[in-house]
Amino acid sequence: MNFKHMPELDTPYGYFVVLGVIAVFCLLLFMRFKKAKWL
């Protein structure tokens, strides 16, 4: 595997920042779907 071009590896906390952004995005989608009564 080629790990030279993964942007989250350039910063010390990049991996956790990416996980945090994904978690926030999932939470926002969940809240929007609940508000629209799709869930």
CHARMM internal coordinates of N, CA and C (Angstrom, degrees):
IC EDIT
DIST 1 N 1 CA 1.4487
DIST 1 CA 1 C 1.5276
ANGL 1 N 1 CA 1 C 109.01
DIST 1 C 2 N 1.3125
ANGL 1 CA 1 C 2 N 115.91
DIHE 1 N 1 CA 1 C 2 N 149.86
DIST 2 N 2 CA 1.4482
ANGL 1 C 2 N 2 CA 121.22
DIHE 1 CA 1 C 2 N 2 CA -179.23
DIST 2 CA 2 C 1.5251
ANGL 2 N 2 CA 2 C 109.27
DIHE 1 C 2 N 2 CA 2 C -101.74
DIST 2 C 3 N 1.3291
ANGL 2 CA 2 C 3 N 115.89
DIHE 2 N 2 CA 2 C 3 N 106.70
DIST 3 N 3 CA 1.4567
ANGL 2 C 3 N 3 CA 120.41
DIHE 2 CA 2 C 3 N 3 CA -178.89
DIST 3 CA 3 C 1.5247
ANGL 3 N 3 CA 3 C 112.65
DIHE 2 C 3 N 3 CA 3 C -101.54
DIST 3 C 4 N 1.3256
ANGL 3 CA 3 C 4 N 118.51
DIHE 3 N 3 CA 3 C 4 N 11.11
DIST 4 N 4 CA 1.4628
ANGL 3 C 4 N 4 CA 120.87
DIHE 3 CA 3 C 4 N 4 CA -177.79
DIST 4 CA 4 C 1.5209
ANGL 4 N 4 CA 4 C 112.20
DIHE 3 C 4 N 4 CA 4 C -77.72
DIST 4 C 5 N 1.3125
ANGL 4 CA 4 C 5 N 118.22
DIHE 4 N 4 CA 4 C 5 N -22.32
DIST 5 N 5 CA 1.4593
ANGL 4 C 5 N 5 CA 120.65
DIHE 4 CA 4 C 5 N 5 CA -173.12
DIST 5 CA 5 C 1.5264
ANGL 5 N 5 CA 5 C 113.06
DIHE 4 C 5 N 5 CA 5 C -113.47
DIST 5 C 6 N 1.3226
ANGL 5 CA 5 C 6 N 116.89
DIHE 5 N 5 CA 5 C 6 N 28.34
DIST 6 N 6 CA 1.4634
ANGL 5 C 6 N 6 CA 120.45
DIHE 5 CA 5 C 6 N 6 CA 176.89
DIST 6 CA 6 C 1.5277
ANGL 6 N 6 CA 6 C 108.31
DIHE 5 C 6 N 6 CA 6 C -94.06
DIST 6 C 7 N 1.3306
ANGL 6 CA 6 C 7 N 118.60
DIHE 6 N 6 CA 6 C 7 N 114.80
DIST 7 N 7 CA 1.4672
ANGL 6 C 7 N 7 CA 120.17
DIHE 6 CA 6 C 7 N 7 CA -174.16
DIST 7 CA 7 C 1.5201
ANGL 7 N 7 CA 7 C 114.10
DIHE 6 C 7 N 7 CA 7 C -61.38
DIST 7 C 8 N 1.3234
ANGL 7 CA 7 C 8 N 118.51
DIHE 7 N 7 CA 7 C 8 N -29.97
DIST 8 N 8 CA 1.4654
ANGL 7 C 8 N 8 CA 119.18
DIHE 7 CA 7 C 8 N 8 CA -178.14
DIST 8 CA 8 C 1.5195
ANGL 8 N 8 CA 8 C 113.04
DIHE 7 C 8 N 8 CA 8 C -71.20
DIST 8 C 9 N 1.3315
ANGL 8 CA 8 C 9 N 118.13
DIHE 8 N 8 CA 8 C 9 N -11.76
DIST 9 N 9 CA 1.4571
ANGL 8 C 9 N 9 CA 120.45
DIHE 8 CA 8 C 9 N 9 CA 179.21
DIST 9 CA 9 C 1.5199
ANGL 9 N 9 CA 9 C 112.43
DIHE 8 C 9 N 9 CA 9 C -86.49
DIST 9 C 10 N 1.3295
ANGL 9 CA 9 C 10 N 119.02
DIHE 9 N 9 CA 9 C 10 N -7.80
DIST 10 N 10 CA 1.4633
ANGL 9 C 10 N 10 CA 121.59
DIHE 9 CA 9 C 10 N 10 CA -178.25
DIST 10 CA 10 C 1.5170
ANGL 10 N 10 CA 10 C 112.78
DIHE 9 C 10 N 10 CA 10 C -78.37
DIST 10 C 11 N 1.3253
ANGL 10 CA 10 C 11 N 118.45
DIHE 10 N 10 CA 10 C 11 N -24.66
DIST 11 N 11 CA 1.4625
ANGL 10 C 11 N 11 CA 121.68
DIHE 10 CA 10 C 11 N 11 CA -179.34
DIST 11 CA 11 C 1.5212
ANGL 11 N 11 CA 11 C 109.26
DIHE 10 C 11 N 11 CA 11 C -115.46
DIST 11 C 12 N 1.3312
ANGL 11 CA 11 C 12 N 117.21
DIHE 11 N 11 CA 11 C 12 N 154.08
DIST 12 N 12 CA 1.4709
ANGL 11 C 12 N 12 CA 119.08
DIHE 11 CA 11 C 12 N 12 CA -177.00
DIST 12 CA 12 C 1.5268
ANGL 12 N 12 CA 12 C 114.08
DIHE 11 C 12 N 12 CA 12 C -63.53
DIST 12 C 13 N 1.3380
ANGL 12 CA 12 C 13 N 117.51
DIHE 12 N 12 CA 12 C 13 N -33.59
DIST 13 N 13 CA 1.4589
ANGL 12 C 13 N 13 CA 120.41
DIHE 12 CA 12 C 13 N 13 CA -178.57
DIST 13 CA 13 C 1.5190
ANGL 13 N 13 CA 13 C 112.00
DIHE 12 C 13 N 13 CA 13 C -111.05
DIST 13 C 14 N 1.3117
ANGL 13 CA 13 C 14 N 117.71
DIHE 13 N 13 CA 13 C 14 N 19.30
DIST 14 N 14 CA 1.4581
ANGL 13 C 14 N 14 CA 122.05
DIHE 13 CA 13 C 14 N 14 CA -175.64
DIST 14 CA 14 C 1.5123
ANGL 14 N 14 CA 14 C 113.20
DIHE 13 C 14 N 14 CA 14 C -60.43
DIST 14 C 15 N 1.3216
ANGL 14 CA 14 C 15 N 117.16
DIHE 14 N 14 CA 14 C 15 N -40.29
DIST 15 N 15 CA 1.4650
ANGL 14 C 15 N 15 CA 120.70
DIHE 14 CA 14 C 15 N 15 CA -178.91
DIST 15 CA 15 C 1.5253
ANGL 15 N 15 CA 15 C 110.66
DIHE 14 C 15 N 15 CA 15 C -62.38
DIST 15 C 16 N 1.3396
ANGL 15 CA 15 C 16 N 116.20
DIHE 15 N 15 CA 15 C 16 N -42.67
DIST 16 N 16 CA 1.4632
ANGL 15 C 16 N 16 CA 120.20
DIHE 15 CA 15 C 16 N 16 CA -179.10
DIST 16 CA 16 C 1.5255
ANGL 16 N 16 CA 16 C 111.12
DIHE 15 C 16 N 16 CA 16 C -71.55
DIST 16 C 17 N 1.3307
ANGL 16 CA 16 C 17 N 117.40
DIHE 16 N 16 CA 16 C 17 N -31.98
DIST 17 N 17 CA 1.4683
ANGL 16 C 17 N 17 CA 120.60
DIHE 16 CA 16 C 17 N 17 CA 176.28
DIST 17 CA 17 C 1.5228
ANGL 17 N 17 CA 17 C 109.62
DIHE 16 C 17 N 17 CA 17 C -64.89
DIST 17 C 18 N 1.3214
ANGL 17 CA 17 C 18 N 116.98
DIHE 17 N 17 CA 17 C 18 N -43.50
DIST 18 N 18 CA 1.4648
ANGL 17 C 18 N 18 CA 120.93
DIHE 17 CA 17 C 18 N 18 CA 179.06
DIST 18 CA 18 C 1.5268
ANGL 18 N 18 CA 18 C 109.93
DIHE 17 C 18 N 18 CA 18 C -63.04
DIST 18 C 19 N 1.3152
ANGL 18 CA 18 C 19 N 117.63
DIHE 18 N 18 CA 18 C 19 N -44.33
DIST 19 N 19 CA 1.4678
ANGL 18 C 19 N 19 CA 120.37
DIHE 18 CA 18 C 19 N 19 CA 177.86
DIST 19 CA 19 C 1.5255
ANGL 19 N 19 CA 19 C 111.25
DIHE 18 C 19 N 19 CA 19 C -62.61
DIST 19 C 20 N 1.3278
ANGL 19 CA 19 C 20 N 117.26
DIHE 19 N 19 CA 19 C 20 N -38.93
DIST 20 N 20 CA 1.4554
ANGL 19 C 20 N 20 CA 120.82
DIHE 19 CA 19 C 20 N 20 CA 178.22
DIST 20 CA 20 C 1.5205
ANGL 20 N 20 CA 20 C 112.43
DIHE 19 C 20 N 20 CA 20 C -64.83
DIST 20 C 21 N 1.3315
ANGL 20 CA 20 C 21 N 116.68
DIHE 20 N 20 CA 20 C 21 N -42.09
DIST 21 N 21 CA 1.4672
ANGL 20 C 21 N 21 CA 120.59
DIHE 20 CA 20 C 21 N 21 CA 179.14
DIST 21 CA 21 C 1.5241
ANGL 21 N 21 CA 21 C 110.13
DIHE 20 C 21 N 21 CA 21 C -63.90
DIST 21 C 22 N 1.3237
ANGL 21 CA 21 C 22 N 116.95
DIHE 21 N 21 CA 21 C 22 N -41.68
DIST 22 N 22 CA 1.4637
ANGL 21 C 22 N 22 CA 120.67
DIHE 21 CA 21 C 22 N 22 CA 178.54
DIST 22 CA 22 C 1.5326
ANGL 22 N 22 CA 22 C 110.32
DIHE 21 C 22 N 22 CA 22 C -63.90
DIST 22 C 23 N 1.3333
ANGL 22 CA 22 C 23 N 117.12
DIHE 22 N 22 CA 22 C 23 N -42.16
DIST 23 N 23 CA 1.4626
ANGL 22 C 23 N 23 CA 120.56
DIHE 22 CA 22 C 23 N 23 CA -179.96
DIST 23 CA 23 C 1.5276
ANGL 23 N 23 CA 23 C 111.35
DIHE 22 C 23 N 23 CA 23 C -64.34
DIST 23 C 24 N 1.3376
ANGL 23 CA 23 C 24 N 117.35
DIHE 23 N 23 CA 23 C 24 N -42.35
DIST 24 N 24 CA 1.4661
ANGL 23 C 24 N 24 CA 120.65
DIHE 23 CA 23 C 24 N 24 CA 178.80
DIST 24 CA 24 C 1.5223
ANGL 24 N 24 CA 24 C 110.22
DIHE 23 C 24 N 24 CA 24 C -64.46
DIST 24 C 25 N 1.3270
ANGL 24 CA 24 C 25 N 117.15
DIHE 24 N 24 CA 24 C 25 N -42.16
DIST 25 N 25 CA 1.4616
ANGL 24 C 25 N 25 CA 121.01
DIHE 24 CA 24 C 25 N 25 CA 179.09
DIST 25 CA 25 C 1.5290
ANGL 25 N 25 CA 25 C 110.73
DIHE 24 C 25 N 25 CA 25 C -61.64
DIST 25 C 26 N 1.3260
ANGL 25 CA 25 C 26 N 116.88
DIHE 25 N 25 CA 25 C 26 N -43.01
DIST 26 N 26 CA 1.4709
ANGL 25 C 26 N 26 CA 120.30
DIHE 25 CA 25 C 26 N 26 CA 178.25
DIST 26 CA 26 C 1.5244
ANGL 26 N 26 CA 26 C 111.06
DIHE 25 C 26 N 26 CA 26 C -64.21
DIST 26 C 27 N 1.3207
ANGL 26 CA 26 C 27 N 117.08
DIHE 26 N 26 CA 26 C 27 N -40.44
DIST 27 N 27 CA 1.4586
ANGL 26 C 27 N 27 CA 120.41
DIHE 26 CA 26 C 27 N 27 CA 178.67
DIST 27 CA 27 C 1.5223
ANGL 27 N 27 CA 27 C 111.24
DIHE 26 C 27 N 27 CA 27 C -64.41
DIST 27 C 28 N 1.3346
ANGL 27 CA 27 C 28 N 117.30
DIHE 27 N 27 CA 27 C 28 N -42.70
DIST 28 N 28 CA 1.4613
ANGL 27 C 28 N 28 CA 120.41
DIHE 27 CA 27 C 28 N 28 CA 178.33
DIST 28 CA 28 C 1.5257
ANGL 28 N 28 CA 28 C 111.39
DIHE 27 C 28 N 28 CA 28 C -63.31
DIST 28 C 29 N 1.3203
ANGL 28 CA 28 C 29 N 117.34
DIHE 28 N 28 CA 28 C 29 N -41.25
DIST 29 N 29 CA 1.4610
ANGL 28 C 29 N 29 CA 120.26
DIHE 28 CA 28 C 29 N 29 CA 177.20
DIST 29 CA 29 C 1.5257
ANGL 29 N 29 CA 29 C 111.10
DIHE 28 C 29 N 29 CA 29 C -63.65
DIST 29 C 30 N 1.3242
ANGL 29 CA 29 C 30 N 116.44
DIHE 29 N 29 CA 29 C 30 N -42.33
DIST 30 N 30 CA 1.4598
ANGL 29 C 30 N 30 CA 120.61
DIHE 29 CA 29 C 30 N 30 CA 179.04
DIST 30 CA 30 C 1.5269
ANGL 30 N 30 CA 30 C 110.90
DIHE 29 C 30 N 30 CA 30 C -60.89
DIST 30 C 31 N 1.3410
ANGL 30 CA 30 C 31 N 116.42
DIHE 30 N 30 CA 30 C 31 N -45.15
DIST 31 N 31 CA 1.4590
ANGL 30 C 31 N 31 CA 120.10
DIHE 30 CA 30 C 31 N 31 CA 180.00
DIST 31 CA 31 C 1.5269
ANGL 31 N 31 CA 31 C 111.11
DIHE 30 C 31 N 31 CA 31 C -64.66
DIST 31 C 32 N 1.3120
ANGL 31 CA 31 C 32 N 117.19
DIHE 31 N 31 CA 31 C 32 N -39.33
DIST 32 N 32 CA 1.4690
ANGL 31 C 32 N 32 CA 120.21
DIHE 31 CA 31 C 32 N 32 CA 179.43
DIST 32 CA 32 C 1.5271
ANGL 32 N 32 CA 32 C 110.92
DIHE 31 C 32 N 32 CA 32 C -66.12
DIST 32 C 33 N 1.3255
ANGL 32 CA 32 C 33 N 116.93
DIHE 32 N 32 CA 32 C 33 N -41.84
DIST 33 N 33 CA 1.4603
ANGL 32 C 33 N 33 CA 120.41
DIHE 32 CA 32 C 33 N 33 CA 179.52
DIST 33 CA 33 C 1.5239
ANGL 33 N 33 CA 33 C 111.14
DIHE 32 C 33 N 33 CA 33 C -67.14
DIST 33 C 34 N 1.3377
ANGL 33 CA 33 C 34 N 117.55
DIHE 33 N 33 CA 33 C 34 N -36.64
DIST 34 N 34 CA 1.4612
ANGL 33 C 34 N 34 CA 120.31
DIHE 33 CA 33 C 34 N 34 CA 176.95
DIST 34 CA 34 C 1.5231
ANGL 34 N 34 CA 34 C 110.61
DIHE 33 C 34 N 34 CA 34 C -65.83
DIST 34 C 35 N 1.3355
ANGL 34 CA 34 C 35 N 116.90
DIHE 34 N 34 CA 34 C 35 N -40.63
DIST 35 N 35 CA 1.4633
ANGL 34 C 35 N 35 CA 120.80
DIHE 34 CA 34 C 35 N 35 CA -179.91
DIST 35 CA 35 C 1.5242
ANGL 35 N 35 CA 35 C 111.08
DIHE 34 C 35 N 35 CA 35 C -65.63
DIST 35 C 36 N 1.3273
ANGL 35 CA 35 C 36 N 117.07
DIHE 35 N 35 CA 35 C 36 N -35.95
DIST 36 N 36 CA 1.4647
ANGL 35 C 36 N 36 CA 121.37
DIHE 35 CA 35 C 36 N 36 CA 179.07
DIST 36 CA 36 C 1.5295
ANGL 36 N 36 CA 36 C 111.52
DIHE 35 C 36 N 36 CA 36 C -82.07
DIST 36 C 37 N 1.3432
ANGL 36 CA 36 C 37 N 116.52
DIHE 36 N 36 CA 36 C 37 N -1.29
DIST 37 N 37 CA 1.4698
ANGL 36 C 37 N 37 CA 123.66
DIHE 36 CA 36 C 37 N 37 CA -179.56
DIST 37 CA 37 C 1.5245
ANGL 37 N 37 CA 37 C 112.10
DIHE 36 C 37 N 37 CA 37 C 59.23
DIST 37 C 38 N 1.3376
ANGL 37 CA 37 C 38 N 114.61
DIHE 37 N 37 CA 37 C 38 N 39.20
DIST 38 N 38 CA 1.4585
ANGL 37 C 38 N 38 CA 119.88
DIHE 37 CA 37 C 38 N 38 CA 174.13
DIST 38 CA 38 C 1.5263
ANGL 38 N 38 CA 38 C 110.62
DIHE 37 C 38 N 38 CA 38 C -91.13
DIST 38 C 39 N 1.3178
ANGL 38 CA 38 C 39 N 116.57
DIHE 38 N 38 CA 38 C 39 N -12.17
DIST 39 N 39 CA 1.4639
ANGL 38 C 39 N 39 CA 120.39
DIHE 38 CA 38 C 39 N 39 CA 177.82
DIST 39 CA 39 C 1.5085
ANGL 39 N 39 CA 39 C 109.81
DIHE 38 C 39 N 39 CA 39 C -116.54
END
COOR INIT
IC SEED 1 N 1 CA 1 C
IC BUILD
